[in-house]
């Protein structure tokens, strides 16, 4: 997959290019709040994500410089994911969007998915502690 490089209409267009996808903002949140994670830990932290989608999004995020993938040469192989400085700065930029989303949830009376993935089908940005 070739890295996305534009052309773009504006900064929002360029930003959305790297966060588009149902799971990317949640991967950013998971890595920000829990630090370095192995693939299985990420998958458990994101109930509902398929292995295929998680792999695809992690690859795209690595290509976009948001996520660092560290492979340890051992048996069985160990792979860890963490945010890069660029990923941390994107997560900080998304914080106000998360606050907006939390306010919207309160305004419309939406339920929040618990960390174990129970109740209801809709998800929030999960930017609250």
N, C-alpha and C positions, 0 to 999 in steps of 0.2 A: 504494500500500500504506500503510495506517495504521500509525503507530508503535505498538509493543506497550506497553501501560501497565497490565497486570494486569486483574483482581485476582490476587494471588499468595498462596500458602499460606505461604511463607517466603522467606528471602533466596536459598536455593539455587534455588528455583523461578524467581525473578526473574533470577538469573544465567544459568541454563540457557536461559531464553527467548532470550537474545541470543547464546549460543554453540551452540545446537542447529543441526545441519547438519554433514555430513561434512567440509566444507572450511573452516569458519570458524576453528577453532583453528589450522589450518595456515596460513591467510591471516595471522592474528595473528603466528604464528611467523615467517613469511617477511618480513613488514614489520618486525618487531622486529629480526631478525638481519641484514637486508640494507638497511634504511632505505627511503627513497622508491623506489617501483617503478612502472614503466609497466605497462599491462595485459599486454602480451606477455611482459614479464619475470616477472610473477606467474604467468602460465600456464606458462611454461617451468619455473619453480621448483616447480610443483605438478603433476607428471606424473599424468595420468589425469583431471584436472578438465576438464569440457567448458566451452566458451565460455559456453554458456547458464547453467550452474551458477555459474561464476565471476562473471558479470555479476549474477545474482540475489543471491548472497551479498554481493558488494561493495555493492550498492544497500541491502540490509537493514542491513549494518554501518554504512553512511553514515547511514542514518535513525536508527540507534541511537546515533549519536555516537561510534562506535569508529574509524571511518576517515574521513580527509579526502580529498576528490577535488578536485584542482586542474586546471582546464581552461585551457590556454594558447591564446589566439586567434592561431593561426598556421596555415599551410597546409603540409603536412597538419596537422590538429588534433593537439595533444599533450595527453595526460591523464596525470597522476601521482597515485598513491595513497600515503598515509602514515598512520601511527597518530596519533590524537588523544591528548591527555593521558588521556582516559577509556579509550582502547584500550590505552595503555601500562599503566595501572593494572590493567586486566582481565588482560593478559598476565602481569603480576607475580603476580596472584592465581592464575593457572593454573600457575605454575611448580612448586608442590608437587604438583599433579596430574601434571605431566610427570615429576617425579622418581618418583612412585608408579608410573607407567606404565613407566618405564625399569627399575625394580626388578622389575616383573611380567614384562617381556620377558626379563630375565635368569633369573628363577625358572622360567619355562615354556620357556626355550630358544628364544624367538621370534627370527627373523632381522629385521634392520633394513633397510629400503629405502635404497639408496644415493641420493645426491643426483641422479644421472642417471635415477632411476626404475626401475633394474633390480632384479630379485629382490625378494622374493616379493610376493604379493598384499596381505598385511597391512601396515598402516602403524602407526608409533608417533607420539607427540606431537611428536617431533623437537625436544625441548627440550634436547638435548645438543649441545655444540659440535662 
